[in-house]
Amino acid sequence: MLDINHSPEFLKKIEKIKNNALKEKIKKQIAKIIEFPEIGKPMRYSRKGTRELHIRPFRISYAYLKGNNKIVFLDLYHKDEQ
C-alpha cells in the first residue's frame, strides 16, 4: 500500500485558494498522482528526486520514493514564483 504524506504548508496553500473550481482540479490531480505516482515531470539539478505536475497556473511539487512506496507532497506554488 502507498504511504502518503504532505508538508504542513501544502494543505494551507490549498485552503487559501478561493476559486472552488480550481481547488477541485487540484484535488483531482492529487488523486491522479496517488493512482499513478510517476505521472509528474521529473526535476533535475538541485530538485533531483522530485516531480512536478502543472495545473494552470499552479504546480504541485512532490517526491515519489519508489523503494519506500511513499509519496510526499512538498509544495503548491504559482508558476511565476519559480
Biopython code that builds the backbone (N, CA, C, O; Angstrom):
import numpy as np
from Bio.PDB.StructureBuilder import StructureBuilder

atoms = [
    (1, "MET", "N", (0.843, -1.191, 0.000)),
    (1, "MET", "CA", (0.000, 0.000, 0.000)),
    (1, "MET", "C", (0.886, 1.252, 0.000)),
    (1, "MET", "O", (1.958, 1.268, 0.605)),
    (2, "LEU", "N", (0.435, 2.258, -0.663)),
    (2, "LEU", "CA", (1.163, 3.508, -0.819)),
    (2, "LEU", "C", (0.986, 4.390, 0.416)),
    (2, "LEU", "O", (-0.137, 4.628, 0.861)),
    (3, "ASP", "N", (2.103, 4.872, 0.966)),
    (3, "ASP", "CA", (2.086, 5.774, 2.111)),
    (3, "ASP", "C", (2.109, 7.205, 1.590)),
    (3, "ASP", "O", (2.954, 7.542, 0.761)),
    (4, "ILE", "N", (1.198, 8.053, 2.060)),
    (4, "ILE", "CA", (1.077, 9.417, 1.555)),
    (4, "ILE", "C", (1.267, 10.411, 2.693)),
    (4, "ILE", "O", (0.594, 10.334, 3.721)),
    (5, "ASN", "N", (2.201, 11.350, 2.494)),
    (5, "ASN", "CA", (2.473, 12.412, 3.469)),
    (5, "ASN", "C", (2.441, 13.753, 2.761)),
    (5, "ASN", "O", (2.425, 13.816, 1.532)),
    (6, "HIS", "N", (2.431, 14.824, 3.540)),
    (6, "HIS", "CA", (2.485, 16.167, 2.962)),
    (6, "HIS", "C", (3.174, 17.096, 3.942)),
    (6, "HIS", "O", (3.203, 16.844, 5.147)),
    (7, "SER", "N", (3.725, 18.172, 3.409)),
    (7, "SER", "CA", (4.324, 19.183, 4.274)),
    (7, "SER", "C", (3.188, 19.993, 4.905)),
    (7, "SER", "O", (2.100, 20.073, 4.336)),
    (8, "PRO", "N", (3.427, 20.591, 6.065)),
    (8, "PRO", "CA", (2.364, 21.355, 6.733)),
    (8, "PRO", "C", (1.829, 22.515, 5.883)),
    (8, "PRO", "O", (0.644, 22.842, 5.950)),
    (9, "GLU", "N", (2.702, 23.128, 5.089)),
    (9, "GLU", "CA", (2.292, 24.267, 4.281)),
    (9, "GLU", "C", (1.415, 23.854, 3.102)),
    (9, "GLU", "O", (0.632, 24.657, 2.596)),
    (10, "PHE", "N", (1.546, 22.618, 2.671)),
    (10, "PHE", "CA", (0.851, 22.149, 1.465)),
    (10, "PHE", "C", (-0.668, 22.307, 1.605)),
    (10, "PHE", "O", (-1.309, 22.879, 0.723)),
    (11, "LEU", "N", (-1.242, 21.814, 2.692)),
    (11, "LEU", "CA", (-2.690, 21.912, 2.887)),
    (11, "LEU", "C", (-3.138, 23.353, 3.096)),
    (11, "LEU", "O", (-4.220, 23.736, 2.653)),
    (12, "LYS", "N", (-2.311, 24.157, 3.771)),
    (12, "LYS", "CA", (-2.648, 25.565, 3.981)),
    (12, "LYS", "C", (-2.772, 26.296, 2.650)),
    (12, "LYS", "O", (-3.667, 27.122, 2.472)),
    (13, "LYS", "N", (-1.875, 25.994, 1.720)),
    (13, "LYS", "CA", (-1.905, 26.653, 0.416)),
    (13, "LYS", "C", (-3.142, 26.252, -0.383)),
    (13, "LYS", "O", (-3.710, 27.072, -1.105)),
    (14, "ILE", "N", (-3.557, 25.002, -0.256)),
    (14, "ILE", "CA", (-4.769, 24.558, -0.947)),
    (14, "ILE", "C", (-5.989, 25.259, -0.352)),
    (14, "ILE", "O", (-6.879, 25.691, -1.085)),
    (15, "GLU", "N", (-6.029, 25.372, 0.973)),
    (15, "GLU", "CA", (-7.165, 26.021, 1.638)),
    (15, "GLU", "C", (-7.266, 27.500, 1.290)),
    (15, "GLU", "O", (-8.368, 28.050, 1.285)),
    (16, "LYS", "N", (-6.150, 28.157, 1.001)),
    (16, "LYS", "CA", (-6.151, 29.589, 0.684)),
    (16, "LYS", "C", (-6.759, 29.890, -0.685)),
    (16, "LYS", "O", (-7.161, 31.024, -0.946)),
    (17, "ILE", "N", (-6.830, 28.891, -1.556)),
    (17, "ILE", "CA", (-7.371, 29.107, -2.900)),
    (17, "ILE", "C", (-8.867, 29.347, -2.788)),
    (17, "ILE", "O", (-9.597, 28.527, -2.232)),
    (18, "LYS", "N", (-9.313, 30.467, -3.315)),
    (18, "LYS", "CA", (-10.725, 30.845, -3.199)),
    (18, "LYS", "C", (-11.589, 30.275, -4.320)),
    (18, "LYS", "O", (-12.787, 30.063, -4.132)),
    (19, "ASN", "N", (-10.996, 30.030, -5.470)),
    (19, "ASN", "CA", (-11.725, 29.516, -6.628)),
    (19, "ASN", "C", (-12.007, 28.017, -6.425)),
    (19, "ASN", "O", (-11.089, 27.198, -6.467)),
    (20, "ASN", "N", (-13.280, 27.668, -6.205)),
    (20, "ASN", "CA", (-13.642, 26.276, -5.915)),
    (20, "ASN", "C", (-13.399, 25.353, -7.098)),
    (20, "ASN", "O", (-13.038, 24.192, -6.904)),
    (21, "ALA", "N", (-13.587, 25.840, -8.312)),
    (21, "ALA", "CA", (-13.347, 25.002, -9.492)),
    (21, "ALA", "C", (-11.864, 24.641, -9.586)),
    (21, "ALA", "O", (-11.516, 23.501, -9.895)),
    (22, "LEU", "N", (-11.008, 25.604, -9.321)),
    (22, "LEU", "CA", (-9.562, 25.357, -9.346)),
    (22, "LEU", "C", (-9.158, 24.404, -8.222)),
    (22, "LEU", "O", (-8.307, 23.534, -8.407)),
    (23, "LYS", "N", (-9.775, 24.579, -7.064)),
    (23, "LYS", "CA", (-9.487, 23.716, -5.923)),
    (23, "LYS", "C", (-9.865, 22.266, -6.248)),
    (23, "LYS", "O", (-9.139, 21.340, -5.887)),
    (24, "GLU", "N", (-10.992, 22.071, -6.926)),
    (24, "GLU", "CA", (-11.411, 20.727, -7.323)),
    (24, "GLU", "C", (-10.448, 20.124, -8.341)),
    (24, "GLU", "O", (-10.143, 18.933, -8.275)),
    (25, "LYS", "N", (-9.963, 20.941, -9.285)),
    (25, "LYS", "CA", (-8.978, 20.466, -10.253)),
    (25, "LYS", "C", (-7.722, 19.970, -9.557)),
    (25, "LYS", "O", (-7.168, 18.928, -9.910)),
    (26, "ILE", "N", (-7.280, 20.731, -8.562)),
    (26, "ILE", "CA", (-6.075, 20.356, -7.814)),
    (26, "ILE", "C", (-6.305, 19.045, -7.078)),
    (26, "ILE", "O", (-5.434, 18.175, -7.070)),
    (27, "LYS", "N", (-7.466, 18.899, -6.462)),
    (27, "LYS", "CA", (-7.774, 17.658, -5.742)),
    (27, "LYS", "C", (-7.821, 16.459, -6.682)),
    (27, "LYS", "O", (-7.364, 15.373, -6.324)),
    (28, "LYS", "N", (-8.372, 16.646, -7.888)),
    (28, "LYS", "CA", (-8.409, 15.562, -8.870)),
    (28, "LYS", "C", (-7.005, 15.178, -9.312)),
    (28, "LYS", "O", (-6.709, 13.997, -9.494)),
    (29, "GLN", "N", (-6.135, 16.180, -9.485)),
    (29, "GLN", "CA", (-4.762, 15.891, -9.890)),
    (29, "GLN", "C", (-3.994, 15.184, -8.771)),
    (29, "GLN", "O", (-3.156, 14.325, -9.043)),
    (30, "ILE", "N", (-4.273, 15.536, -7.531)),
    (30, "ILE", "CA", (-3.649, 14.846, -6.398)),
    (30, "ILE", "C", (-4.076, 13.384, -6.387)),
    (30, "ILE", "O", (-3.257, 12.495, -6.152)),
    (31, "ALA", "N", (-5.357, 13.136, -6.642)),
    (31, "ALA", "CA", (-5.846, 11.749, -6.716)),
    (31, "ALA", "C", (-5.164, 11.002, -7.861)),
    (31, "ALA", "O", (-4.846, 9.820, -7.733)),
    (32, "LYS", "N", (-4.940, 11.696, -8.983)),
    (32, "LYS", "CA", (-4.271, 11.084, -10.123)),
    (32, "LYS", "C", (-2.820, 10.746, -9.790)),
    (32, "LYS", "O", (-2.311, 9.704, -10.201)),
    (33, "ILE", "N", (-2.149, 11.641, -9.036)),
    (33, "ILE", "CA", (-0.769, 11.389, -8.611)),
    (33, "ILE", "C", (-0.719, 10.161, -7.713)),
    (33, "ILE", "O", (0.187, 9.335, -7.832)),
    (34, "ILE", "N", (-1.681, 10.042, -6.823)),
    (34, "ILE", "CA", (-1.721, 8.884, -5.916)),
    (34, "ILE", "C", (-1.924, 7.600, -6.705)),
    (34, "ILE", "O", (-1.331, 6.571, -6.381)),
    (35, "GLU", "N", (-2.756, 7.653, -7.735)),
    (35, "GLU", "CA", (-3.021, 6.470, -8.552)),
    (35, "GLU", "C", (-1.829, 6.122, -9.455)),
    (35, "GLU", "O", (-1.471, 4.952, -9.591)),
    (36, "PHE", "N", (-1.218, 7.143, -10.071)),
    (36, "PHE", "CA", (-0.077, 6.960, -10.974)),
    (36, "PHE", "C", (1.058, 7.875, -10.520)),
    (36, "PHE", "O", (1.204, 8.969, -11.064)),
    (37, "PRO", "N", (1.869, 7.463, -9.539)),
    (37, "PRO", "CA", (2.875, 8.355, -8.942)),
    (37, "PRO", "C", (3.915, 8.896, -9.916)),
    (37, "PRO", "O", (4.493, 9.950, -9.649)),
    (38, "GLU", "N", (4.174, 8.234, -11.015)),
    (38, "GLU", "CA", (5.208, 8.691, -11.937)),
    (38, "GLU", "C", (4.651, 9.587, -13.045)),
    (38, "GLU", "O", (5.307, 9.779, -14.069)),
    (39, "ILE", "N", (3.460, 10.132, -12.853)),
    (39, "ILE", "CA", (2.818, 10.966, -13.873)),
    (39, "ILE", "C", (3.506, 12.331, -14.005)),
    (39, "ILE", "O", (3.515, 12.907, -15.092)),
    (40, "GLY", "N", (4.069, 12.844, -12.938)),
    (40, "GLY", "CA", (4.683, 14.175, -12.958)),
    (40, "GLY", "C", (6.023, 14.194, -13.672)),
    (40, "GLY", "O", (6.669, 13.162, -13.855)),
    (41, "LYS", "N", (6.421, 15.387, -14.068)),
    (41, "LYS", "CA", (7.692, 15.578, -14.760)),
    (41, "LYS", "C", (8.830, 15.484, -13.745)),
    (41, "LYS", "O", (8.809, 16.192, -12.739)),
    (42, "PRO", "N", (9.820, 14.629, -13.985)),
    (42, "PRO", "CA", (10.964, 14.536, -13.068)),
    (42, "PRO", "C", (11.815, 15.808, -13.142)),
    (42, "PRO", "O", (12.110, 16.304, -14.230)),
    (43, "MET", "N", (12.197, 16.319, -11.999)),
    (43, "MET", "CA", (13.021, 17.526, -11.936)),
    (43, "MET", "C", (14.500, 17.165, -11.980)),
    (43, "MET", "O", (14.881, 16.022, -11.724)),
    (44, "ARG", "N", (15.324, 18.149, -12.305)),
    (44, "ARG", "CA", (16.758, 17.925, -12.417)),
    (44, "ARG", "C", (17.515, 18.892, -11.516)),
    (44, "ARG", "O", (16.932, 19.762, -10.870)),
    (45, "TYR", "N", (18.825, 18.711, -11.493)),
    (45, "TYR", "CA", (19.760, 19.568, -10.772)),
    (45, "TYR", "C", (19.455, 19.591, -9.276)),
    (45, "TYR", "O", (19.426, 18.537, -8.640)),
    (46, "SER", "N", (19.227, 20.766, -8.706)),
    (46, "SER", "CA", (19.058, 20.858, -7.249)),
    (46, "SER", "C", (17.743, 20.242, -6.770)),
    (46, "SER", "O", (17.583, 19.960, -5.583)),
    (47, "ARG", "N", (16.803, 20.034, -7.694)),
    (47, "ARG", "CA", (15.500, 19.468, -7.325)),
    (47, "ARG", "C", (15.382, 18.000, -7.727)),
    (47, "ARG", "O", (14.281, 17.452, -7.784)),
    (48, "LYS", "N", (16.513, 17.375, -8.004)),
    (48, "LYS", "CA", (16.515, 15.976, -8.424)),
    (48, "LYS", "C", (15.857, 15.112, -7.344)),
    (48, "LYS", "O", (16.070, 15.320, -6.150)),
    (49, "GLY", "N", (15.070, 14.160, -7.780)),
    (49, "GLY", "CA", (14.363, 13.288, -6.853)),
    (49, "GLY", "C", (12.926, 13.738, -6.610)),
    (49, "GLY", "O", (12.158, 13.042, -5.946)),
    (50, "THR", "N", (12.566, 14.898, -7.147)),
    (50, "THR", "CA", (11.188, 15.368, -7.019)),
    (50, "THR", "C", (10.526, 15.389, -8.388)),
    (50, "THR", "O", (11.193, 15.298, -9.418)),
    (51, "ARG", "N", (9.234, 15.507, -8.381)),
    (51, "ARG", "CA", (8.448, 15.587, -9.613)),
    (51, "ARG", "C", (7.479, 16.748, -9.492)),
    (51, "ARG", "O", (7.148, 17.182, -8.389)),
    (52, "GLU", "N", (7.024, 17.249, -10.642)),
    (52, "GLU", "CA", (6.048, 18.334, -10.653)),
    (52, "GLU", "C", (4.934, 18.028, -11.634)),
    (52, "GLU", "O", (5.145, 17.410, -12.677)),
    (53, "LEU", "N", (3.752, 18.474, -11.275)),
    (53, "LEU", "CA", (2.600, 18.365, -12.149)),
    (53, "LEU", "C", (1.991, 19.751, -12.287)),
    (53, "LEU", "O", (1.720, 20.423, -11.292)),
    (54, "HIS", "N", (1.780, 20.171, -13.524)),
    (54, "HIS", "CA", (1.286, 21.516, -13.812)),
    (54, "HIS", "C", (-0.238, 21.529, -13.838)),
    (54, "HIS", "O", (-0.868, 20.735, -14.536)),
    (55, "ILE", "N", (-0.812, 22.437, -13.073)),
    (55, "ILE", "CA", (-2.249, 22.701, -13.078)),
    (55, "ILE", "C", (-2.353, 24.213, -13.180)),
    (55, "ILE", "O", (-2.202, 24.923, -12.185)),
    (56, "ARG", "N", (-2.607, 24.690, -14.358)),
    (56, "ARG", "CA", (-2.570, 26.123, -14.629)),
    (56, "ARG", "C", (-3.331, 26.912, -13.601)),
    (56, "ARG", "O", (-4.503, 26.598, -13.392)),
    (57, "PRO", "N", (-2.792, 27.889, -12.951)),
    (57, "PRO", "CA", (-1.458, 28.480, -13.020)),
    (57, "PRO", "C", (-0.516, 27.957, -11.941)),
    (57, "PRO", "O", (0.515, 28.576, -11.677)),
    (58, "PHE", "N", (-0.846, 26.834, -11.315)),
    (58, "PHE", "CA", (-0.046, 26.301, -10.215)),
    (58, "PHE", "C", (0.759, 25.081, -10.634)),
    (58, "PHE", "O", (0.569, 24.517, -11.711)),
    (59, "ARG", "N", (1.665, 24.696, -9.743)),
    (59, "ARG", "CA", (2.404, 23.452, -9.891)),
    (59, "ARG", "C", (2.422, 22.740, -8.548)),
    (59, "ARG", "O", (2.591, 23.351, -7.493)),
    (60, "ILE", "N", (2.242, 21.426, -8.624)),
    (60, "ILE", "CA", (2.343, 20.597, -7.429)),
    (60, "ILE", "C", (3.714, 19.943, -7.471)),
    (60, "ILE", "O", (4.070, 19.277, -8.444)),
    (61, "SER", "N", (4.473, 20.138, -6.413)),
    (61, "SER", "CA", (5.784, 19.518, -6.296)),
    (61, "SER", "C", (5.659, 18.366, -5.302)),
    (61, "SER", "O", (5.127, 18.534, -4.205)),
    (62, "TYR", "N", (6.155, 17.195, -5.701)),
    (62, "TYR", "CA", (6.074, 16.041, -4.809)),
    (62, "TYR", "C", (7.267, 15.124, -5.033)),
    (62, "TYR", "O", (7.942, 15.190, -6.061)),
    (63, "ALA", "N", (7.510, 14.273, -4.054)),
    (63, "ALA", "CA", (8.583, 13.287, -4.156)),
    (63, "ALA", "C", (7.944, 11.906, -4.109)),
    (63, "ALA", "O", (7.129, 11.611, -3.234)),
    (64, "TYR", "N", (8.325, 11.072, -5.059)),
    (64, "TYR", "CA", (7.857, 9.688, -5.077)),
    (64, "TYR", "C", (9.043, 8.807, -4.718)),
    (64, "TYR", "O", (9.993, 8.684, -5.490)),
    (65, "LEU", "N", (8.980, 8.203, -3.555)),
    (65, "LEU", "CA", (10.042, 7.330, -3.071)),
    (65, "LEU", "C", (9.640, 5.897, -3.381)),
    (65, "LEU", "O", (8.957, 5.237, -2.598)),
    (66, "LYS", "N", (10.079, 5.436, -4.541)),
    (66, "LYS", "CA", (9.647, 4.141, -5.059)),
    (66, "LYS", "C", (10.041, 2.992, -4.134)),
    (66, "LYS", "O", (9.245, 2.083, -3.898)),
    (67, "GLY", "N", (11.263, 3.029, -3.613)),
    (67, "GLY", "CA", (11.737, 1.962, -2.729)),
    (67, "GLY", "C", (10.930, 1.854, -1.456)),
    (67, "GLY", "O", (10.718, 0.754, -0.944)),
    (68, "ASN", "N", (10.475, 2.986, -0.936)),
    (68, "ASN", "CA", (9.685, 3.011, 0.296)),
    (68, "ASN", "C", (8.195, 2.973, 0.020)),
    (68, "ASN", "O", (7.391, 2.898, 0.949)),
    (69, "ASN", "N", (7.815, 3.026, -1.267)),
    (69, "ASN", "CA", (6.412, 3.059, -1.670)),
    (69, "ASN", "C", (5.679, 4.206, -0.965)),
    (69, "ASN", "O", (4.666, 4.008, -0.294)),
    (70, "LYS", "N", (6.236, 5.424, -1.145)),
    (70, "LYS", "CA", (5.753, 6.590, -0.421)),
    (70, "LYS", "C", (5.711, 7.812, -1.335)),
    (70, "LYS", "O", (6.585, 7.993, -2.182)),
    (71, "ILE", "N", (4.680, 8.652, -1.155)),
    (71, "ILE", "CA", (4.581, 9.936, -1.847)),
    (71, "ILE", "C", (4.554, 11.034, -0.780)),
    (71, "ILE", "O", (3.802, 10.955, 0.192)),
    (72, "VAL", "N", (5.390, 12.058, -0.981)),
    (72, "VAL", "CA", (5.409, 13.201, -0.080)),
    (72, "VAL", "C", (5.092, 14.444, -0.905)),
    (72, "VAL", "O", (5.863, 14.819, -1.788)),
    (73, "PHE", "N", (3.964, 15.080, -0.622)),
    (73, "PHE", "CA", (3.594, 16.310, -1.315)),
    (73, "PHE", "C", (4.351, 17.447, -0.647)),
    (73, "PHE", "O", (4.183, 17.703, 0.545)),
    (74, "LEU", "N", (5.187, 18.126, -1.428)),
    (74, "LEU", "CA", (6.089, 19.134, -0.886)),
    (74, "LEU", "C", (5.536, 20.550, -0.943)),
    (74, "LEU", "O", (5.582, 21.279, 0.048)),
    (75, "ASP", "N", (5.011, 20.941, -2.102)),
    (75, "ASP", "CA", (4.636, 22.332, -2.262)),
    (75, "ASP", "C", (3.597, 22.502, -3.366)),
    (75, "ASP", "O", (3.513, 21.702, -4.298)),
    (76, "LEU", "N", (2.831, 23.535, -3.236)),
    (76, "LEU", "CA", (1.911, 24.002, -4.274)),
    (76, "LEU", "C", (2.253, 25.462, -4.462)),
    (76, "LEU", "O", (2.100, 26.264, -3.542)),
    (77, "TYR", "N", (2.721, 25.813, -5.660)),
    (77, "TYR", "CA", (3.135, 27.195, -5.866)),
    (77, "TYR", "C", (2.700, 27.688, -7.227)),
    (77, "TYR", "O", (2.463, 26.915, -8.155)),
    (78, "HIS", "N", (2.603, 29.017, -7.314)),
    (78, "HIS", "CA", (2.247, 29.665, -8.562)),
    (78, "HIS", "C", (3.432, 29.574, -9.506)),
    (78, "HIS", "O", (4.576, 29.719, -9.075)),
    (79, "LYS", "N", (3.182, 29.340, -10.771)),
    (79, "LYS", "CA", (4.242, 29.165, -11.748)),
    (79, "LYS", "C", (5.187, 30.365, -11.789)),
    (79, "LYS", "O", (6.384, 30.193, -12.018)),
    (80, "ASP", "N", (4.674, 31.571, -11.571)),
    (80, "ASP", "CA", (5.507, 32.771, -11.614)),
    (80, "ASP", "C", (6.450, 32.883, -10.409)),
    (80, "ASP", "O", (7.381, 33.688, -10.441)),
    (81, "GLU", "N", (6.232, 32.099, -9.354)),
    (81, "GLU", "CA", (7.085, 32.129, -8.164)),
    (81, "GLU", "C", (8.301, 31.233, -8.306)),
    (81, "GLU", "O", (9.093, 31.121, -7.370)),
    (82, "GLN", "N", (8.463, 30.613, -9.420)),
    (82, "GLN", "CA", (9.508, 29.627, -9.646)),
    (82, "GLN", "C", (10.884, 30.179, -9.513)),
    (82, "GLN", "O", (11.861, 29.448, -9.679)),
]
sb = StructureBuilder()
sb.init_structure("model")
sb.init_model(0)
sb.init_chain("A")
sb.init_seg("    ")
for serial, (resi, resn, name, xyz) in enumerate(atoms, 1):
    if name == "N":
        sb.init_residue(resn, " ", resi, " ")
    sb.init_atom(name, np.array(xyz, "f"), 0.0, 1.0, " ", f" {name:<3s}", serial, name[0])
structure = sb.get_structure()
